[in-house]
Amino acid sequence: MGSSNTGVGVKEESSLEGGGANAGASASGSAVFSEGEKVLAYHGPRIYEAKVQKVDLRKDEWKYFVHYLGWNKNWDEWVGSDRLLKFTDDNVHKQQELEKNQPADKTAKTGRSTHNKPKSSNDAKVDKEDPRNLLAKGKKRKNHPGTEGDRRSPEKLVMLQFPLNLKKQLLDDWEFVAQMGKQLVKLPRSPNVDDILKSYLEYRTKKDGMIAESVGEILKGIRCYFDKALPAMLLYKKERQQYHEAVQGNTAPSTIYGAEHLLRLFVKLPELLAYVNMEEEALTKLQQKLLDFLKFLQKNQSSFFLAVYDGSNGEDETDAK
């Protein structure tokens, strides 16, 4: 949602009021939150306003069916009490502070949907190497006059369900960079994004017994998306100086950065692909291939991702631009 239209719901050990270990009621106790109550809910590394619609006791644990305010009902989900916070001034303030530490994204608004927002002049411009052209292989839909570049309706967005291990990876990534001070991914990464994409192509070729042209085109699209999106929306404030030092001249970010930042791209993909004009069948196939790639990342998590970040070259938050 906002910048994370992926269904990435990560359980967090939070010390905020109404969340974390103290929020869970035992089977013998009453539910912490009630039906109809307005709350704050974790969804990925962000916190959103939500409303509890149902409450249920499952396997000695209270579960809450929440609707994210301002979002399509397709995002409604069951969550545990560790994902929820009481709607208090203190928690609203901490929600705002958390938002300030998110990667720069001019289209993201806390708790509000940008799905129907008209495309602005700040959005990525189409050129010969526009990744949308590479990922959008397949039969194009005819546009009505005046609808060129319009976003796809929220109900038809690509939905990426992240494997649980990758959800935790995203949370760990956020904690290292945004919460632990000078903890950054040491660059250049090995394997880098290019290496990972090549490994996946080799994996699919060996598994399928042939080189699938569609897979190759999608991987080109992912690489192009990554190179264009990284400086615009995939970096935390504390990483900007490192980016300017590591990526100079015509160097492609995909040759410098690795799986940590590639995974952040997949959080953004549904929002970026909202502009792609594709037939529903082609979009469904694309979604399946992207999910398969995520499973590949999960399978190779120990070799693709860093377990510990580098603490020697981060920016102080006061110096972040």
N, C-alpha and C positions, 0 to 999 in steps of 0.2 A: 504494500500500500504506500501511497506517496512514491517513494523510491524503492519500495520492496514489494512489488506485486507478485509475490511468489508463494504465498502461503507459508512463509518461513516463520513458524512459531517456535521460539526457543525458550525453554524453561530457564529462569535466571534465579540465582540465589541473591535476593535483594534485601537490603536493610531498610528500604523505604517503608513508610507507614502503610499497613494494609497488604504488604506483599512479602514474599520470601517464606522462610521456614515458620515464622510466627503466624502466617496467614492461614495455614491449613488447619481445619478443624478435624478432630477425630470422629470416628463413627458415633461415639457417645455424646458428642457435642453438637451444637447447632451450626448451620452454615454461616460463614462470615459475611457473605453477600446475599442479598435477597432479590427476588424477581422484581423487575422494574427499576432497580437501583442503577443510577448513573455511576460509572467507574472509570478508572484508567486501566488500560490493558497493554501488556507487552506484546509486540508483534515484530519479531526480528530484533534489531538493536534500537527500535523506536518504541515510544509509548503513545497510544491513541485513546481518544475518548470513546467509550462504548456503553452499552446498556445491557444489563443482565435480563435475558428473556425467559430462561428456564433454569431451575436448580435441581440437581439429582445426586443422590448418594450412590456411588458405584465402587464396589470393592473397598469399602471402608474409607473412601475418599470423596469429598464433595467436588462435583463438576458443575460448571456453569456454561450455559449456552449464551454467547454474547453476540450482539450486533454492533459493528463499528460505525459510529455515527458519521454520516456523510458518505458512506460507502455502500456499494451494491450488496444486496443480501447474500450474494454468492460467497462473500467473505465470512459470513456467520460461521461460528465454530464452537465446539466444546473445549473448554480450557480448565486447567486446575487453578486452585486459589493462588499458587505461586506465580501465576501470570497476571494477577489482578492487584490493583491498588485502590484504596479508598479515594474518592474524589474530594480532596482537601486542598486548601491553598498551598500547603507545603509540597504536596505531591505534584500539583500543577506547575509550581515553580521548578521542581526537579525535572519534570517533563520538558520544560523549556530549556533548562540547562543541558539536558541530554541531547536535545535537538541541535544545540549550537555545536556540539562535537561531532555531528554526522558529516560524511563527505559532502563537499560542496555540490549542491544541486539546486539550480535556480527554480526548478519546477516543483520541488517538494514543499508541501505545507503540512505541518503537523495536524494529523487527525482529519484532514480534508482531502477529498478526491480531486485529482487533476485530470481525470479521464475525459471530461467533457470540455476542458479548457481549450479554446482555439489555439492553434499552433502559432507561436510568437516568432518574432524575428531572431530571438536568441536560440531557437531550436536549430539542430544540425541542418546544414544546407546540403542539397543534393548535388553531387558532382560525379565525375566519371567513376570514381572509386567508392561511391556511397555504399556502405555495407548493406543498406536496405535492398539495393538492387541485387546483391549477391545472395542474401538470405531469402529473398522473395522469389526464388525459382519456382516456376509453376504457372498455371494459367492465371492471367490477371482478370480482375473484375472490371466491368465497364463503370466509369465514373459518371455521375450526373453532373451537369454544369455547376461549377462553383464548389464542388466537393473535393477537388484535387488536394491531397495532403491532409484531409480530415482524419481524425483518430478513429480507430475501431471502437465500437460501442463496448462498454464495460463487460457485458455478458459474453462477448466474443474474444476477449483478450486471451493470449497464451497463458496458461496456468502451469507453473512449474512447482511440483511438490518436491522439496529438497529432502534427501535422505537424512535421517536423524543425526548421523555423525557429521554431516556437512553443516547442519544447523548449528551444532556446537562449535564447529570450526569458525563459522561466521562470528559467533559470540566471542570466542577466544581472540579472534583477530581484532574485534572492536575493543576488547578489554586491554590487549597489549598496547594498541596505538592510542586510543582515546582516554584510557583510564590509568595506565601505568607509567605515565610520563614519557621518558625518552626511549620507548621501545618501538623500533621500526623494523621492517623487513630489510635484511641486509642485501644490498644490490651490488653487482648483478646477480640474479637468481639462476640457479641450475638445479633442475631443468627450468628453462624459461617457457613462456607461453607458446612460442613456436615449437619447441621440443615436445611439449605436451600434446599439441594438436597433431604433430607428426606421429607421435606414439599412438594416438587414438586412430588415426588413419591406418596405420599398420595393423592395429588390433582388429579393426573392422574388416580389413582386407583378408587377414588370415582367417577370421571367423566366417566370413561370407564366401571365401574362395575367389573373390574378384574385387576389383576396385570399383566402388560405387561412385559414379560421377556426382550424384546428388550430395553424397557425404562430403566429397571434396569441395563442392561449391559452398556448402554450409560452413565448413571449417574456414574457408577463405573469408566468408562473411563475418564469422566470429572474430577472426584476426583483425579485420578492418574495423569492426565495431570497437574492439578493444583499443586499438591504436588511437582512434578518434575520441573515444569516451573517457579514457583514463585521465587526461589532464582536466577534463570538464566536470566529471562527476564521480570518479572512482577513488579520489584521494581525500584523506582527512587533512585538516589544516596543518597538522604537524608534519605532514609528508611532502608539502609543496617545495620546500627548500631542497630536500633530497632529490625530488623529481628534476628540478632545474639543474642540479649538479650532475645527475646520472644520464639524462636524456638531452643530448646536444646535437646540433646540426640536423641531419636527416636520419638520425638513429630512430628506429621504430621501438616504441615501448614494449612491444611483444618480444623483443630480443633482450630486454633488460629485466622485466618483471616476470613473476611466476604465478603459481596456482593461487596464492593468497588474493591477489588482485583480480585474477581471472574469475574466481568465485564471486567476487563483488559484482562483476559484470552481469552474471546470471541473475542477480537480484534485480538489476535494472532492465534486463531484456524485455520483460513483458511491457513495460512502459515504452521502450524504444520501438518494439515491434507493433505497437498500436498504430503506427503510421504506415505500416506495410499493407499494401492493397493486394490481398491474396484470396483465392477461393477457399472456402471453409475446409475442403478436403486436403488441400495443400498445407493449410495452417495446422491441421491435426497431425499430418505426417511430420511437419517440422517440429511440433511439440514433442512427438515421440522420440525423434532423433536427439533433441536437446536433453530430454530426460535420460536417454541412454548414455549421453556424454557425462551427465552428472553421476550416474552409477559408475562409470569408468573412473571418474575422479575419486569417488568413494573407495572403490576397489584398490586404488593406488595411493590412498591418502598418506600413508606413512612415508612414501618415497617422493611424493609431489609437494607436500606441505611442510613448513618448518614447525618444529615443536616449541622452539624458543626464538624470540625476536632479538635483534641487536639493540643494546642499550647505550651505544657509544655516540650516536649521531642524530638523535632526535632533537626537535626544536622545543624550547620552552613555550608553553601555551601563550605567554605574553608576547612572544616574538612571532607567532603565527599570523600570517596575513589573511 
